Amino acid sequence: MSNNCTIGISARHVHLSKEHADILFGKDYEFTPKPGVEPKGQWAVQERVELIAPKSSFPKMGIICPTRDQTQVEISKTDAFALGLKAPIRMSGDLAGSAGDVIIRGPKGEIHLEEGVIVAKRHVHIGKKFAEAHGISQGQVVKLKVETDERSLVFDDVIARIGGDGDKALVHLDTDEGNAADLPMWSEGEIIAD
Ligand SMILES: [Zn+2]
Protein backbone atom coordinates (compact mmCIF):
# COMPACT_ATOMS: atom_id res chain seq x y z
CA MET A 1 0.00 0.00 0.00
CA SER A 2 1.18 3.50 -0.84
CA ASN A 3 2.43 5.63 2.04
CA ASN A 4 0.86 8.79 0.60
CA CYS A 5 -1.10 10.97 2.97
CA THR A 6 -3.24 14.08 2.88
CA ILE A 7 -2.03 17.14 4.79
CA GLY A 8 -4.43 19.70 6.23
CA ILE A 9 -3.25 22.98 7.73
CA SER A 10 -5.22 24.21 10.75
CA ALA A 11 -5.30 27.94 11.39
CA ARG A 12 -5.77 29.17 14.95
CA HIS A 13 -9.17 28.18 16.35
CA VAL A 14 -11.22 27.52 19.47
CA HIS A 15 -13.14 24.49 20.73
CA LEU A 16 -15.80 25.59 23.25
CA SER A 17 -17.34 23.75 26.17
CA LYS A 18 -21.16 23.77 26.25
CA GLU A 19 -21.08 25.96 29.36
CA HIS A 20 -18.84 28.52 27.65
CA ALA A 21 -20.82 28.40 24.39
CA ASP A 22 -23.95 29.25 26.42
CA ILE A 23 -22.21 32.28 27.96
CA LEU A 24 -20.68 33.55 24.71
CA PHE A 25 -23.61 32.97 22.35
CA GLY A 26 -26.69 32.43 24.56
CA LYS A 27 -28.24 29.25 25.94
CA ASP A 28 -28.44 26.31 23.49
CA TYR A 29 -27.33 28.50 20.59
CA GLU A 30 -27.13 26.56 17.32
CA PHE A 31 -23.99 27.30 15.33
CA THR A 32 -24.09 27.63 11.54
CA PRO A 33 -21.63 25.43 9.62
CA LYS A 34 -19.40 27.27 7.16
CA PRO A 35 -20.70 27.11 3.57
CA GLY A 36 -19.92 23.74 2.02
CA VAL A 37 -19.00 22.19 5.39
CA GLU A 38 -21.00 19.19 6.59
CA PRO A 39 -21.78 19.24 10.32
CA LYS A 40 -20.35 15.83 11.15
CA GLY A 41 -17.20 14.75 12.96
CA GLN A 42 -15.64 18.11 13.71
CA TRP A 43 -16.69 21.09 11.63
CA ALA A 44 -15.91 24.78 11.28
CA VAL A 45 -18.73 27.26 11.85
CA GLN A 46 -19.37 30.79 10.64
CA GLU A 47 -19.46 32.35 14.12
CA ARG A 48 -16.31 33.94 15.55
CA VAL A 49 -15.03 34.96 18.95
CA GLU A 50 -12.47 37.51 20.06
CA LEU A 51 -9.39 36.25 21.91
CA ILE A 52 -7.87 38.86 24.21
CA ALA A 53 -4.39 38.19 25.63
CA PRO A 54 -1.77 40.25 27.51
CA LYS A 55 0.07 41.65 24.46
CA SER A 56 -2.56 41.69 21.73
CA SER A 57 -5.78 40.13 20.59
CA PHE A 58 -7.26 38.29 17.66
CA PRO A 59 -10.68 39.74 16.82
CA LYS A 60 -11.99 36.84 14.73
CA MET A 61 -10.99 33.40 15.97
CA GLY A 62 -12.67 30.51 14.19
CA ILE A 63 -14.69 27.95 16.15
CA ILE A 64 -14.79 24.17 15.67
CA CYS A 65 -17.95 22.29 16.71
CA PRO A 66 -19.30 20.22 18.41
CA THR A 67 -18.78 21.47 21.97
CA ARG A 68 -16.29 19.59 24.17
CA ASP A 69 -15.79 18.88 27.87
CA GLN A 70 -13.23 21.67 28.13
CA THR A 71 -12.60 24.81 26.13
CA GLN A 72 -9.38 24.58 24.11
CA VAL A 73 -7.64 27.32 22.14
CA GLU A 74 -5.18 26.20 19.45
CA ILE A 75 -2.65 28.73 18.19
CA SER A 76 0.73 28.65 16.49
CA LYS A 77 4.02 29.58 18.16
CA THR A 78 4.02 32.77 16.08
CA ASP A 79 0.54 33.56 17.42
CA ALA A 80 1.72 32.83 20.97
CA PHE A 81 4.57 35.30 20.57
CA ALA A 82 2.21 37.98 19.23
CA LEU A 83 -0.26 37.37 22.07
CA GLY A 84 2.38 37.30 24.81
CA LEU A 85 1.54 33.73 25.87
CA LYS A 86 3.79 30.78 26.71
CA ALA A 87 1.67 28.13 25.05
CA PRO A 88 3.09 24.59 25.28
CA ILE A 89 3.10 22.07 22.45
CA ARG A 90 0.49 19.49 23.43
CA MET A 91 -1.79 16.86 22.01
CA SER A 92 -5.42 17.94 21.86
CA GLY A 93 -7.19 17.58 25.23
CA ASP A 94 -3.96 17.58 27.28
CA LEU A 95 -4.60 20.94 28.87
CA ALA A 96 -3.38 20.68 32.50
CA GLY A 97 -0.93 23.50 33.15
CA SER A 98 -1.27 24.91 29.63
CA ALA A 99 -1.33 28.64 28.94
CA GLY A 100 -4.28 30.76 29.95
CA ASP A 101 -5.23 34.03 31.51
CA VAL A 102 -7.01 35.07 28.31
CA ILE A 103 -10.46 36.43 27.71
CA ILE A 104 -12.76 35.00 25.07
CA ARG A 105 -15.49 37.41 24.04
CA GLY A 106 -18.62 36.47 22.11
CA PRO A 107 -21.72 38.42 21.09
CA LYS A 108 -23.57 37.62 24.34
CA GLY A 109 -20.83 37.57 26.95
CA GLU A 110 -17.24 36.77 27.79
CA ILE A 111 -15.27 34.24 29.78
CA HIS A 112 -11.92 34.32 31.50
CA LEU A 113 -9.95 31.18 30.61
CA GLU A 114 -7.49 30.01 33.29
CA GLU A 115 -5.87 27.39 31.06
CA GLY A 116 -6.51 25.65 27.75
CA VAL A 117 -4.30 27.52 25.28
CA ILE A 118 -1.96 25.15 23.42
CA VAL A 119 0.09 24.78 20.26
CA ALA A 120 -1.16 21.52 18.76
CA LYS A 121 1.46 18.76 18.56
CA ARG A 122 1.68 17.66 14.95
CA HIS A 123 -0.03 14.35 14.37
CA VAL A 124 -1.43 12.03 11.74
CA HIS A 125 -4.85 10.34 11.84
CA ILE A 126 -4.36 6.86 10.41
CA GLY A 127 -6.97 4.26 9.49
CA LYS A 128 -6.37 0.68 10.71
CA LYS A 129 -5.68 -0.68 7.21
CA PHE A 130 -3.02 1.95 6.55
CA ALA A 131 -1.51 1.36 10.00
CA GLU A 132 -1.34 -2.42 9.53
CA ALA A 133 0.09 -2.14 6.02
CA HIS A 134 2.92 0.05 7.30
CA GLY A 135 3.37 -1.48 10.77
CA ILE A 136 2.43 1.69 12.62
CA SER A 137 1.07 1.48 16.19
CA GLN A 138 -0.94 3.90 18.28
CA GLY A 139 1.20 6.80 19.54
CA GLN A 140 4.19 5.88 17.37
CA VAL A 141 6.37 8.72 16.16
CA VAL A 142 6.60 8.83 12.35
CA LYS A 143 8.01 11.23 9.80
CA LEU A 144 6.24 13.27 7.14
CA LYS A 145 8.01 14.07 3.88
CA VAL A 146 6.75 16.93 1.72
CA GLU A 147 8.02 18.18 -1.61
CA THR A 148 7.40 21.77 -2.62
CA ASP A 149 9.13 24.05 -5.12
CA GLU A 150 11.26 25.95 -2.64
CA ARG A 151 10.82 24.48 0.85
CA SER A 152 10.77 20.66 0.77
CA LEU A 153 11.02 19.22 4.25
CA VAL A 154 10.95 16.08 6.34
CA PHE A 155 9.06 16.64 9.58
CA ASP A 156 10.01 14.35 12.46
CA ASP A 157 8.01 13.96 15.69
CA VAL A 158 4.64 13.31 14.03
CA ILE A 159 2.43 11.34 16.43
CA ALA A 160 0.28 8.54 14.93
CA ARG A 161 -3.34 8.45 16.11
CA ILE A 162 -5.03 5.33 14.81
CA GLY A 163 -8.80 5.32 14.34
CA GLY A 164 -11.39 3.91 11.99
CA ASP A 165 -11.00 1.08 9.50
CA GLY A 166 -9.79 3.17 6.61
CA ASP A 167 -6.71 2.95 4.46
CA LYS A 168 -6.01 6.68 4.57
CA ALA A 169 -3.71 8.95 6.55
CA LEU A 170 -4.45 12.61 7.32
CA VAL A 171 -1.76 14.83 8.84
CA HIS A 172 -2.72 17.92 10.83
CA LEU A 173 -0.15 20.73 10.89
CA ASP A 174 -0.45 24.29 12.13
CA THR A 175 0.25 27.40 10.06
CA ASP A 176 3.88 27.74 11.22
CA GLU A 177 4.60 24.18 10.11
CA GLY A 178 2.70 24.63 6.85
CA ASN A 179 4.52 27.86 6.08
CA ALA A 180 7.89 26.31 6.92
CA ALA A 181 7.35 24.02 3.92
CA ASP A 182 5.28 26.52 1.89
CA LEU A 183 2.25 24.21 1.91
CA PRO A 184 -1.23 25.31 0.83
CA MET A 185 -4.23 24.55 3.09
CA TRP A 186 -4.53 21.06 1.55
CA SER A 187 -1.69 19.06 0.06
CA GLU A 188 -0.09 15.63 -0.09
CA GLY A 189 2.95 14.04 1.46
CA GLU A 190 4.47 10.70 2.44
CA ILE A 191 4.47 8.99 5.82
CA ILE A 192 7.79 7.42 6.73
CA ALA A 193 7.67 4.88 9.56
CA ASP A 194 10.85 3.06 10.44
ZN1 LIG B 1 -6.07 16.13 14.15
Boltz pocket constraint, residues with backbone or C-beta under 6 A from the ligand:
constraints:
  - pocket:
      binder: B
      contacts: [[A, 123], [A, 125], [A, 170], [A, 172]]
      max_distance: 6.0
